[in-house]
């Protein structure tokens, strides 16, 4: 299955989110990356597949959720580094600078990661999805200082415009003592 297409729906209702999940997998063959409750009492579905399947499922989930949809994302050309970083830590040797984008929704963090990765030269090492963070999520980016700065500017612009940016930080030349917490 081609994993260059990503859809995400974030619902204010757990019951509606589960109903949407069922409707989405019935309408098209998609790969569910995440489907679970998140804080505070929301439901998240992140999925991938071919363009048509993701689009059909996305539309069905959105239609099912209607007023319960908090945030949504349909990315027909997601950057290849983002999906492996969702819920995982991706190893990297470049230890020159770290950028962290903290958002108020899961969808906005995935979108920020995609935009940051597309700026180029950086590695998306983690996209953490709202587990015990009060519904917030974050993205960790590593690379050279100039590349991380450019990626952070691009990645935060959309979240800022949508009112979903919580915080951003850039750590140039991080101390070696914090490395175990990033790998």
C-alpha distance (Angstrom), angle and dihedral (degrees) to the residues before:
residue distance angle dihedral
X1 . . .
X2 3.81 . .
X3 3.79 110.7 .
X4 3.81 99.0 -166.1
X5 3.81 92.8 96.5
X6 3.79 120.5 71.6
X7 3.77 133.7 -177.3
X8 3.78 128.0 -174.4
X9 3.78 133.0 -177.7
X10 3.78 125.7 -175.5
X11 3.82 116.6 -164.5
X12 3.81 131.7 -165.0
X13 3.82 89.2 -145.5
X14 3.80 123.6 63.1
X15 3.83 92.1 -159.0
X16 3.81 93.2 50.9
X17 3.83 90.3 45.5
X18 3.81 91.6 55.0
X19 3.81 91.1 46.2
X20 3.83 89.8 49.9
X21 3.82 90.5 49.6
X22 3.80 90.8 54.7
X23 3.81 92.3 47.4
X24 3.81 91.8 47.2
X25 3.80 96.7 53.1
X26 3.81 90.6 45.4
X27 3.79 93.9 55.9
X28 3.84 100.4 48.9
X29 3.82 141.9 1.2
X30 3.80 105.5 -96.3
X31 3.79 133.7 159.0
X32 3.81 111.7 -122.4
X33 3.81 109.2 -140.9
X34 3.83 95.6 176.4
X35 3.80 131.7 0.3
X36 3.79 115.3 165.2
X37 3.76 148.9 105.8
X38 3.78 117.1 -76.1
X39 3.78 133.2 -172.8
X40 2.97 129.9 -48.4
X41 3.80 96.4 25.8
X42 3.81 97.4 -65.3
X43 3.81 132.3 131.0
X44 3.79 125.3 -132.6
X45 3.80 131.2 -160.9
X46 3.82 120.6 -175.6
X47 3.79 115.9 176.9
X48 3.78 144.1 163.5
X49 3.79 141.9 -167.0
X50 3.78 138.7 115.4
X51 3.81 117.9 -22.5
X52 3.80 97.3 -103.0
X53 3.81 94.9 45.6
X54 3.80 93.7 48.3
X55 3.79 91.5 45.9
X56 3.83 93.5 49.4
X57 3.80 92.1 46.2
X58 3.81 92.6 44.5
X59 3.81 91.5 52.0
X60 3.81 91.9 46.1
X61 3.81 92.2 49.1
X62 3.79 91.7 47.1
X63 3.81 91.7 48.0
X64 3.82 91.3 47.9
X65 3.80 92.8 48.3
X66 3.81 97.4 41.2
X67 3.82 106.3 155.5
X68 3.82 93.0 12.4
X69 3.82 93.5 66.9
X70 3.82 107.5 108.6
X71 3.78 97.0 176.0
X72 3.79 136.7 -8.1
X73 3.77 140.3 -171.6
X74 3.80 134.9 -168.4
X75 3.82 112.6 -175.9
X76 3.80 113.6 177.6
X77 3.83 91.8 -178.6
X78 3.80 107.9 32.7
X79 3.80 115.9 175.4
X80 3.81 111.6 -97.7
X81 3.83 93.2 -122.9
X82 3.81 95.7 59.8
X83 3.82 104.1 67.0
X84 3.85 95.3 51.9
X85 3.84 89.0 50.4
X86 3.82 95.1 53.7
X87 3.79 104.7 110.6
X88 3.82 91.6 -13.1
X89 3.79 140.1 86.4
X90 3.79 113.3 -122.3
X91 3.81 114.7 -152.6
X92 3.80 119.0 -122.0
X93 3.77 134.0 170.9
X94 3.81 97.1 -152.1
X95 3.79 105.6 101.5
X96 3.80 101.3 166.2
X97 3.81 100.1 106.9
X98 3.81 139.4 -1.2
X99 3.77 125.4 -153.1
X100 3.80 123.4 -167.0
X101 3.79 123.4 -166.6
X102 3.82 114.3 -168.7
X103 3.80 116.6 -166.3
X104 3.78 136.9 -175.7
X105 3.81 94.0 -126.2
X106 3.79 137.5 39.1
X107 3.78 93.2 -126.9
X108 3.81 92.8 54.1
X109 3.81 91.2 52.4
X110 3.81 92.2 52.1
X111 3.79 89.6 48.0
X112 3.82 91.6 48.1
X113 3.82 90.4 50.2
X114 3.81 91.7 50.6
X115 3.80 93.9 48.9
X116 3.84 92.4 44.9
X117 3.82 91.9 49.7
X118 3.80 91.9 49.5
X119 3.80 91.2 56.5
X120 3.79 84.0 69.3
X121 3.76 141.9 -134.2
X122 3.81 97.0 60.7
X123 3.78 132.0 99.2
X124 3.80 120.2 -133.5
X125 3.78 100.0 -141.3
X126 3.79 100.3 175.2
X127 3.80 142.0 6.8
X128 3.80 106.1 -170.4
X129 3.80 113.8 -162.4
X130 3.80 117.4 -146.5
X131 3.78 102.7 -73.3
X132 3.78 107.8 154.2
X133 3.80 93.0 -20.9
X134 3.79 99.5 108.6
X135 3.81 90.4 -102.7
X136 3.80 95.1 -49.3
X137 3.79 124.7 125.1
X138 3.76 135.8 -167.4
X139 3.78 143.6 -154.6
X140 3.81 126.1 -147.3
X141 3.80 117.1 -152.8
X142 3.81 127.1 -174.3
X143 3.78 133.3 -171.9
X144 3.77 141.2 91.7
X145 3.80 116.6 -23.1
X146 3.82 94.7 -110.0
X147 3.80 93.0 46.2
X148 3.81 93.7 47.2
X149 3.82 91.1 48.1
X150 3.82 91.3 51.8
X151 3.82 92.1 45.1
X152 3.81 91.4 48.9
X153 3.82 92.3 51.3
X154 3.79 91.5 50.0
X155 3.81 95.0 41.0
X156 3.79 95.5 50.1
X157 3.82 97.4 43.6
X158 3.82 95.3 78.9
X159 3.82 93.6 42.1
X160 3.82 89.4 50.6
X161 3.80 91.9 48.4
X162 3.83 90.4 51.4
X163 3.82 93.9 45.5
X164 3.83 90.2 -115.8
X165 3.83 101.2 114.6
X166 3.79 112.7 109.0
X167 3.80 100.8 171.7
X168 3.77 142.3 -27.7
X169 3.77 129.8 -159.4
X170 3.77 137.1 -179.6
X171 3.80 122.2 -156.4
X172 3.80 113.7 -164.7
X173 3.81 115.5 -160.1
X174 3.82 96.1 -0.7
X175 3.78 115.5 -148.7
X176 3.81 115.2 -101.6
X177 3.83 90.6 -123.5
X178 3.83 91.2 72.1
X179 3.83 94.2 50.0
X180 3.85 94.6 93.4
X181 3.81 88.2 60.5
X182 3.79 91.4 58.0
X183 3.80 100.5 44.2
